[in-house]
Amino acid sequence: MDELAWRGAVNQATDEAELKKITTERKISLYEGVDPTGPSLHIGHLVSLMILKRFQQFGHQPYIVIGGGTGSIGDPSGRSAERVLQSMETIEANAESLKHQLERFFGKDGFVFVNNYDWLSKIDLLEFLRDYAKQFSINTMIAKDSVQNRLANGISFTEFSYPILQAIDFLNLRRDHHVELQIGGGDQWGNLTAGVDFIHRQMGSSTTAFALTCPLIVRADGTKFGKTADGQSVWVDPEKTSPYEFYQFWYNQPDEVVVNYLKFFTFLDQDEIKYLEQQVIDQPEKRSAQKALAEAVTTFVHGEDSTKQAERISVALFSGEYGDLSADEIKQALAEMPHVEVANEKAKIVEWLVDLTKIEPSRRQAREDLKNGAIAINGEKVTDEEFVIDPAAKYEGKYVVVKIGKKRYYLAHVK
């Protein structure tokens, strides 16, 4: 708990002093729930997962509950409108995908993986109403922020019942697996405390049960954390956000937040982080803290090889010497650059740039750029109008990379 406090990772906790005492004296089991509402985690999920991982590193036993049951309902927390319900087939596929991602973070043998569909699906309607819903006061539930924020636009009974299902999860885990602590984001406080109260009512007030939330992380400008500059989510799935894009997201964090992110999202120790904090003050132009942050988080999520690849791409683009990158690296590096499609046929450079790809607006402009040495094809400067572009020459015949001037890149996909 001292480690979490130093890292700024504790927002609220029930009976924090007792939780600190117990976790110091003995090992406990704890859990976090993840609803399979999509096929991939995004970096917003890392906020609370990092806390779970730290408990694991201190020898405690983490559980992860995939919400095969709750995911079919929809959590109202942090949302202004009802979720669109997904089919059970989609939820099952998402759950399997998330499981593989989580295994990379925690190890296949390092945590217990359960699905709340296994117990929630066995509760019939009358049992739910008599044995569970009867224990929850409407007055108390309406007072929770997650419900209050939705009352103006309306909330269905389905989503209103979500905290009851989450409380059933905690009770089931406490009773059958001796799980004593639930972790979640700051907007989950109401759901977590409902579970603690439910356990005390069902198993007795002396039963140990705790809730701990982490702060909601925001960007330096106060906007929602986990989005790129153009509002796109940063995903854990490398097919949705490439390791290079992932690396760049962390590397581009401003000085105002980088030290806090180092504390929160890396496993660097206090001395290492204090050194990097001083580097931000003394030599901010070197971006040592940002580089350490990008390396650490990318390695945790994607592995060391992907981190080295991301760094290789970064150096190549910065220097302009990208000719030796692989086809996969080129795809990652230029994912956000203008794209064109081109047939796999050779052509003289002016014709290719103007007629076949329309990268250049006119033959006159293409010839002028060639004369001025402003055009590079696949990393090689070209000045000769007779130069013939062969789309199959590099990058496994998949791409042709055009650079005009210092910063204008185009990626031609070879059909």
C-alpha distance (Angstrom), angle and dihedral (degrees) to the residues before:
residue distance angle dihedral
M1 . . .
D2 3.80 . .
E3 3.79 89.1 .
L4 3.81 91.6 50.3
A5 3.81 91.1 47.8
W6 3.82 92.2 51.9
R7 3.79 89.6 51.0
G8 3.81 92.0 50.6
A9 3.79 89.7 -119.5
V10 3.81 100.2 132.9
N11 3.78 119.7 84.5
Q12 3.81 102.4 160.3
A13 3.80 135.0 -10.6
T14 3.78 134.4 -179.9
D15 3.81 110.1 -119.4
E16 3.79 92.8 -10.3
A17 3.81 94.5 -176.9
E18 3.81 91.9 55.3
L19 3.80 91.7 44.6
K20 3.80 90.1 53.0
K21 3.82 90.8 48.5
I22 3.80 94.1 50.1
T23 3.81 96.1 44.4
T24 3.81 89.2 50.0
E25 3.81 94.4 49.9
R26 3.81 100.0 42.4
K27 3.78 146.0 0.8
I28 3.79 117.8 -92.2
S29 3.79 137.8 -169.6
L30 3.78 117.7 -119.3
Y31 3.78 137.3 172.1
E32 3.73 148.8 -159.2
G33 3.78 127.1 -160.1
V34 3.81 124.7 -134.9
D35 3.80 119.5 -170.5
P36 3.84 114.8 -144.7
T37 3.81 95.1 -131.7
G38 3.82 89.7 138.2
P39 3.82 138.6 20.0
S40 3.80 94.8 -108.7
L41 3.77 141.2 41.7
H42 3.81 116.8 -123.2
I43 3.77 127.1 -150.7
G44 3.79 91.2 -94.2
H45 3.81 85.8 71.8
L46 3.81 89.5 57.0
V47 3.81 90.9 68.6
S48 3.81 94.3 76.0
L49 3.81 97.0 22.5
M50 3.83 89.5 63.9
I51 3.81 88.7 59.1
L52 3.78 91.1 50.8
K53 3.81 88.9 49.7
R54 3.81 91.6 51.5
F55 3.81 90.6 53.9
Q56 3.79 87.7 51.1
Q57 3.81 90.8 52.1
F58 3.81 89.6 53.1
G59 3.80 89.7 55.6
H60 3.80 100.8 -97.5
Q61 3.81 121.6 133.8
P62 3.81 115.7 -110.9
Y63 3.79 123.4 -155.3
I64 3.78 123.6 -166.9
V65 3.78 119.2 -156.5
I66 3.77 113.7 -156.9
G67 3.79 105.9 -154.3
G68 3.77 101.0 -131.0
G69 3.80 86.1 149.5
T70 3.80 102.8 33.9
G71 3.81 90.7 40.8
S72 3.78 88.9 63.7
I73 3.83 89.4 57.5
G74 3.81 105.6 41.6
D75 3.79 130.8 -126.1
P76 3.83 112.7 -112.2
S77 3.83 92.2 -156.2
G78 3.78 113.6 118.5
R79 3.81 94.0 1.9
S80 3.79 132.1 110.4
A81 3.81 97.0 -160.3
E82 3.80 141.5 30.3
R83 3.79 118.4 -77.7
V84 3.77 118.8 -116.5
L85 3.80 105.5 -110.6
Q86 3.80 115.2 -120.4
S87 3.78 129.1 -146.7
M88 3.79 117.8 -98.8
E89 3.81 88.8 -117.9
T90 3.82 90.2 58.3
I91 3.80 91.8 46.2
E92 3.81 91.6 50.8
A93 3.81 91.7 49.5
N94 3.81 91.1 48.3
A95 3.81 91.1 48.6
E96 3.80 91.6 54.3
S97 3.80 91.4 48.9
L98 3.82 92.9 49.8
K99 3.79 90.9 48.0
H100 3.80 91.4 59.3
Q101 3.83 91.2 49.2
L102 3.80 92.8 48.7
E103 3.79 91.6 49.3
R104 3.81 88.3 60.7
F105 3.80 90.2 57.0
F106 3.80 100.2 42.3
G107 3.81 104.7 22.9
K108 3.78 124.9 -113.3
D109 3.80 92.0 -93.3
G110 3.78 97.7 33.2
F111 3.77 100.8 80.5
V112 3.79 143.5 22.9
F113 3.78 115.1 -109.3
V114 3.83 119.1 -157.8
N115 3.81 135.9 167.0
N116 3.81 118.6 -139.7
Y117 3.80 90.2 -148.3
D118 3.82 85.4 77.3
W119 3.82 92.0 69.7
L120 3.80 105.1 19.1
S121 3.81 92.4 56.0
K122 3.81 90.2 58.5
I123 3.83 95.0 59.1
D124 3.79 112.8 95.2
L125 3.81 123.6 -150.1
L126 3.81 98.0 -100.1
E127 3.80 91.7 46.6
F128 3.81 90.1 50.4
L129 3.80 92.8 50.8
R130 3.83 97.2 42.0
D131 3.81 103.2 36.5
Y132 3.78 102.9 29.6
A133 3.82 117.1 14.6
K134 3.83 89.6 46.9
Q135 3.81 87.5 67.0
F136 3.80 94.5 60.0
S137 3.80 125.3 79.4
I138 3.80 116.7 -138.9
N139 3.81 88.6 -146.4
T140 3.80 91.7 57.2
M141 3.80 94.0 44.3
I142 3.81 93.8 49.5
A143 3.80 90.0 51.9
K144 3.82 92.4 60.7
D145 3.81 115.2 105.9
S146 3.81 93.0 -126.4
V147 3.83 89.3 61.1
Q148 3.81 98.2 35.5
N149 3.79 90.4 56.2
R150 3.78 89.9 55.8
L151 3.79 102.3 43.7
A152 3.80 94.5 86.9
N153 3.82 92.5 58.5
G154 3.80 95.6 29.8
I155 3.79 134.1 -106.1
S156 3.80 127.7 -137.4
F157 3.79 122.9 -125.4
T158 3.81 85.6 -117.2
E159 3.81 94.3 64.1
F160 3.80 91.7 33.8
S161 3.83 87.6 62.1
Y162 3.83 93.3 53.6
P163 3.85 95.7 96.5
I164 3.81 89.2 55.0
L165 3.80 91.2 55.1
Q166 3.81 91.0 47.9
A167 3.80 89.8 50.2
I168 3.80 89.3 52.0
D169 3.81 87.9 54.1
F170 3.80 92.0 54.8
L171 3.82 92.4 45.6
N172 3.80 91.4 50.0
L173 3.81 92.4 49.0
R174 3.82 93.0 44.7
R175 3.78 93.5 48.7
D176 3.81 100.2 39.9
H177 3.83 103.2 27.3
H178 3.83 103.9 24.5
V179 3.82 91.4 -120.9
E180 3.81 107.2 167.4
L181 3.80 105.3 178.0
Q182 3.79 134.9 50.9
I183 3.81 121.3 -163.1
G184 3.79 127.4 -159.3
G185 3.78 146.8 144.9
G186 3.78 122.6 -73.6
D187 3.81 92.3 -97.4
Q188 3.82 89.4 58.1
W189 3.81 96.4 65.6
G190 3.79 94.9 105.9
N191 3.80 92.8 49.1
L192 3.81 92.9 47.3
T193 3.79 96.2 48.4
A194 3.82 89.7 47.8
G195 3.80 86.7 60.5
V196 3.81 93.4 49.0
D197 3.81 91.6 49.9
F198 3.80 91.4 46.9
I199 3.81 92.1 52.7
H200 3.81 90.9 50.3
R201 3.81 91.1 51.0
Q202 3.80 93.5 46.9
M203 3.82 101.6 37.2
G204 3.80 103.2 23.1
S205 3.79 135.2 -86.3
S206 3.82 92.3 -92.1
T207 3.82 91.8 61.4
T208 3.80 110.3 112.1
A209 3.79 111.4 -118.5
F210 3.79 126.3 148.9
A211 3.78 139.4 -178.2
L212 3.80 125.2 -153.8
T213 3.79 127.6 -177.5
C214 3.79 129.7 -169.4
P215 3.80 124.4 -140.6
L216 3.78 120.8 -89.1
I217 3.78 104.2 -108.0
V218 3.80 118.8 -137.3
R219 3.78 133.6 -175.1
A220 3.79 123.2 -103.6
D221 3.82 90.0 -94.6
G222 3.81 91.9 51.6
T223 3.81 95.7 -106.7
K224 3.79 124.4 130.0
F225 3.79 115.4 -65.5
G226 3.79 117.9 -123.0
K227 3.80 98.5 45.6
T228 3.80 128.5 107.3
A229 3.79 122.3 -129.8
D230 3.81 90.3 -87.5
G231 3.80 92.6 50.1
Q232 3.81 97.8 -102.2
S233 3.81 119.1 141.6
V234 3.79 118.2 -112.5
W235 3.80 105.5 -127.4
V236 3.79 133.1 -159.3
D237 3.82 90.9 -140.2
P238 3.85 106.4 93.0
E239 3.81 89.6 -146.5
K240 3.81 91.0 60.1
T241 3.83 97.6 37.7
S242 3.80 114.6 16.7
P243 3.82 118.3 -133.8
Y244 3.82 87.9 -112.3
E245 3.83 92.4 54.3
F246 3.80 88.9 44.2
Y247 3.82 91.0 51.7
Q248 3.80 91.6 47.4
F249 3.81 92.1 51.8
W250 3.79 90.6 60.9
Y251 3.82 95.5 37.6
N252 3.81 90.9 54.8
Q253 3.80 95.2 56.5
P254 3.83 112.0 123.2
D255 3.79 124.8 -114.4
E256 3.82 91.7 -106.6
V257 3.81 93.5 69.4
V258 3.80 106.5 20.8
V259 3.82 96.4 92.4
N260 3.80 92.5 49.5
Y261 3.80 89.3 49.0
L262 3.80 90.5 50.0
K263 3.79 88.8 55.2
F264 3.78 94.4 45.1
F265 3.80 104.8 37.5
T266 3.81 105.3 31.6
F267 3.78 137.6 60.2
L268 3.80 93.9 -136.3
D269 3.79 109.7 134.1
Q270 3.80 125.8 -114.4
D271 3.82 95.5 -96.8
E272 3.81 92.1 51.8
I273 3.78 92.4 48.9
K274 3.81 93.1 46.3
Y275 3.80 88.9 52.6
L276 3.80 91.3 51.1
E277 3.80 90.2 46.5
Q278 3.79 88.8 57.5
Q279 3.80 89.8 48.3
V280 3.82 89.3 57.3
I281 3.81 87.9 56.6
D282 3.80 99.0 40.7
Q283 3.81 103.4 33.8
P284 3.81 109.9 12.9
E285 3.80 92.0 157.8
K286 3.82 90.4 68.7
R287 3.83 91.6 59.6
S288 3.79 90.1 -149.9
A289 3.80 92.3 155.9
Q290 3.80 92.6 50.3
K291 3.80 91.2 49.0
A292 3.81 91.4 50.0
L293 3.80 90.4 48.2
A294 3.81 93.8 49.6
E295 3.81 92.4 46.4
A296 3.79 94.5 48.4
V297 3.80 99.1 46.1
T298 3.81 95.2 40.5
T299 3.81 90.6 50.3
F300 3.81 91.4 48.8
V301 3.80 92.8 50.8
H302 3.82 103.9 31.3
G303 3.80 106.6 16.4
E304 3.78 135.2 -111.0
D305 3.81 96.3 -72.8
S306 3.81 92.6 55.9
T307 3.80 90.2 48.2
K308 3.80 91.8 52.9
Q309 3.80 89.3 48.3
A310 3.82 91.4 51.0
E311 3.80 90.6 50.1
R312 3.80 90.9 48.5
I313 3.80 90.8 52.8
S314 3.81 91.3 47.6
V315 3.80 93.0 52.4
A316 3.82 92.1 45.7
L317 3.80 94.5 51.9
F318 3.80 93.2 44.2
S319 3.80 92.3 51.3
G320 3.79 95.0 37.8
E321 3.82 89.9 -126.3
Y322 3.80 97.8 120.6
G323 3.79 97.9 134.0
D324 3.81 94.1 103.0
L325 3.80 96.2 52.0
S326 3.80 117.3 115.6
A327 3.80 123.2 -112.8
D328 3.81 90.5 -103.0
E329 3.80 91.3 49.7
I330 3.79 91.6 49.7
K331 3.81 89.9 50.9
Q332 3.81 90.3 53.3
A333 3.79 95.4 41.6
L334 3.79 96.3 52.1
A335 3.79 100.3 32.6
E336 3.82 91.6 117.9
M337 3.81 96.1 41.3
P338 3.84 123.9 97.7
H339 3.81 111.6 -76.0
V340 3.78 130.8 -151.9
E341 3.80 133.5 175.5
V342 3.77 122.9 -129.0
A343 3.79 135.8 -179.8
N344 3.78 120.0 -111.2
E345 3.79 95.4 -106.3
K346 3.78 132.2 115.2
A347 3.82 120.1 -113.2
K348 3.78 140.2 163.9
I349 3.77 111.3 -90.2
V350 3.83 99.1 -110.6
E351 3.79 92.8 49.3
W352 3.81 90.6 44.9
L353 3.81 94.6 49.8
V354 3.81 96.0 44.1
D355 3.80 110.3 26.7
L356 3.81 104.0 26.4
T357 3.82 102.6 36.4
K358 3.84 105.3 11.6
I359 3.80 88.6 -140.1
E360 3.80 88.7 135.1
P361 3.85 117.1 48.9
S362 3.83 95.7 -140.1
R363 3.77 144.0 2.6
R364 3.79 89.5 -112.6
Q365 3.84 90.9 56.7
A366 3.80 92.0 44.7
R367 3.82 91.8 52.3
E368 3.80 91.7 46.6
D369 3.81 92.2 51.1
L370 3.81 90.2 48.2
K371 3.80 91.5 50.0
N372 3.81 91.0 50.1
G373 3.83 92.6 49.7
A374 3.79 91.3 -118.1
I375 3.82 97.5 131.4
A376 3.78 127.3 81.8
I377 3.81 124.9 179.7
N378 3.82 116.4 -158.0
G379 3.79 89.8 -17.7
E380 3.83 97.2 -48.6
K381 3.82 121.9 109.6
V382 3.81 112.6 -123.5
T383 3.82 125.5 -161.3
D384 3.83 101.3 155.8
E385 3.83 116.1 97.3
E386 3.82 88.6 -154.5
F387 3.83 91.7 61.1
V388 3.81 110.5 125.3
I389 3.80 119.3 -143.6
D390 3.79 114.1 -142.3
P391 3.85 108.8 -166.5
A392 3.80 90.5 -160.0
A393 3.80 94.3 54.7
K394 3.83 99.8 91.8
Y395 3.78 144.6 10.7
E396 3.81 93.2 39.4
G397 3.80 89.1 -62.3
K398 3.80 90.4 -71.1
Y399 3.80 102.7 105.7
V400 3.77 146.1 24.0
V401 3.80 115.6 -157.4
V402 3.79 118.4 -150.5
K403 3.79 122.6 -169.2
I404 3.79 120.3 -171.8
G405 3.76 117.0 -172.4
K406 3.79 118.6 -26.3
K407 3.79 102.1 -46.9
R408 3.82 112.5 14.9
Y409 3.80 109.9 105.2
Y410 3.80 127.4 176.7
L411 3.78 126.4 -171.9
A412 3.79 115.2 -152.1
H413 3.80 114.5 -159.9
V414 3.78 110.8 -147.8
K415 3.82 110.6 -134.6
